[in-house]
Amino acid sequence: MSTSIIRFSPSEFFLLEKLSEYRFSCQSEKKIVLDTSQVDYQKKKKERRNVTSKKQKNYHKEMAEDDENKESGGLGLDSSFKIDFYIHTYSKKRGRQDEKREVFLENIEGHVEPGTVCAVIGPRDSGKDRLLQLLSGRTNKHVCLGEVHVNGTRLAAPQMRAMTAYLRNAGSSLIGQTTVEESVDFTARLVLPSNVDDASRKTKVERVLEEVQLTNVKHCRIDGGVKNEPISAEDRVRVGLAQVLVENKKMIFLDELTEGLDLLSAERVVRDIISLAEVKLLTVFVTLEHPTKLLLEKFQKCLFLSKGHQLYFGRVRNSVDFFTRLGYPIPEETSIYDHILGLTVPDA
């Protein structure tokens, strides 16, 4: 008697097992044999797919790390930064060959260490904002002849932009219908990596609000709503500062931070920024137009500009001898601070 073999797949064999009353009505005897080779094939195929998936994940992770290193010039974004800069000229790109090139900055140099806040001081059109845009990598396609080094490594504009935070006119672009906490949390959702979960993000927001002393007003609306008063100008500046700190950047550029604040509010904000910089080893640049003597005394370093030229860089208390050697002695009964500020005014 001949025996024929019929091969079934695992799924077909499962169905046949359920049909226990089924009988073959064929004359010849037939045996049902499970094709185990298909089971092994499916198992091996699944294992290969898992291995391929792991390799792809590791590859994309390595590529992301390489892109991050390229953007930051190989520097860890969590490390502290010392910046050294020398700007020979920073000028507008000429549209025509016979067009005269407009020079924004010329012969400016300095260095700022971690944990230091440097005040960039000068009147309007002195080049303060241009300098911050240049150092932070936001050059707007202008021409720069010079170098910027971070921890001894020369970096290009895209690399500087990736590793710095920039804030202009803090508090001026807040959404009035949101609360203080919602404003900072919205920024955190935009800037923090996608692998940061909700709990970690909320913890980060709470910590930043505490650092800038906004815990008491975190549930207040920016514009105050219908029945309440809007938050103060100082608190608006602190909200803008919190939006910058939540980015976890170690190098921060603050343009016109204290604009619109009274003397006491400006001193409190500057004092807190200096304290945060010292604790978190931040490298911070702040532009000021006409700071007072008490405000200047709080900064570790100052850079005075006039018409795009550098007048002085260093500590304010060391500027007396500097200007005396240059032939600009301080007149009697004149403060060194007023004297330097007078030199920053064109044609003064």
Stockholm file with secondary structure:
# STOCKHOLM 1.0

chainA/1-348         MSTSIIRFSPSEFFLLEKLSEYRFSCQSEKKIVLDTSQVDYQKKKKERRNVTSKKQKNYHKEMAEDDENKESGGLGLDSSFKIDFYIHTYSKKRGRQDEKREVFLENIEGHVEPGTVCAVIGPRDSGKDRLLQLLSGRTNKHVCLGEVHVNGTRLAAPQMRAMTAYLRNAGSSLIGQTTVEESVDFTARLVLPSNVDDASRKTKVERVLEEVQLTNVKHCRIDGGVKNEPISAEDRVRVGLAQVLVENKKMIFLDELTEGLDLLSAERVVRDIISLAEVKLLTVFVTLEHPTKLLLEKFQKCLFLSKGHQLYFGRVRNSVDFFTRLGYPIPEETSIYDHILGLTVPDA
#=GR chainA/1-348 SS CCEEEEEECHHHHHHHHHCTTCCCCCSSEEEEEECHHHHHHHHHHHHHHHHHHHHHHHHHHHHHHHHHHHHTTTCCTTSCCCEEEEEEEEECCCSSTTSCCCEEEEEEEEEECTTEEEEEECCTTSSHHHHHHHHTTCCTTCEEEEEEEETTEECCHHHHHHHEEEEESTTTTCCTTSBHHHHHHHHHHHHSCTTCCHHHHHHHHHHHHHHTTCGGGTTSBSSCTTTSCCCCHHHHHHHHHHHHHTTTCSEEEEESTTTTCCHHHHHHHHHHHHHHHHHHTCEEEEEESSCCHHHHTTCSEEEEEETTEEEEEECGGGHHHHHHHTTCCCCTTCCHHHHHHHHTSTTC
#=GC SS_cons         CCEEEEEECHHHHHHHHHCTTCCCCCSSEEEEEECHHHHHHHHHHHHHHHHHHHHHHHHHHHHHHHHHHHHTTTCCTTSCCCEEEEEEEEECCCSSTTSCCCEEEEEEEEEECTTEEEEEECCTTSSHHHHHHHHTTCCTTCEEEEEEEETTEECCHHHHHHHEEEEESTTTTCCTTSBHHHHHHHHHHHHSCTTCCHHHHHHHHHHHHHHTTCGGGTTSBSSCTTTSCCCCHHHHHHHHHHHHHTTTCSEEEEESTTTTCCHHHHHHHHHHHHHHHHHHTCEEEEEESSCCHHHHTTCSEEEEEETTEEEEEECGGGHHHHHHHTTCCCCTTCCHHHHHHHHTSTTC
//
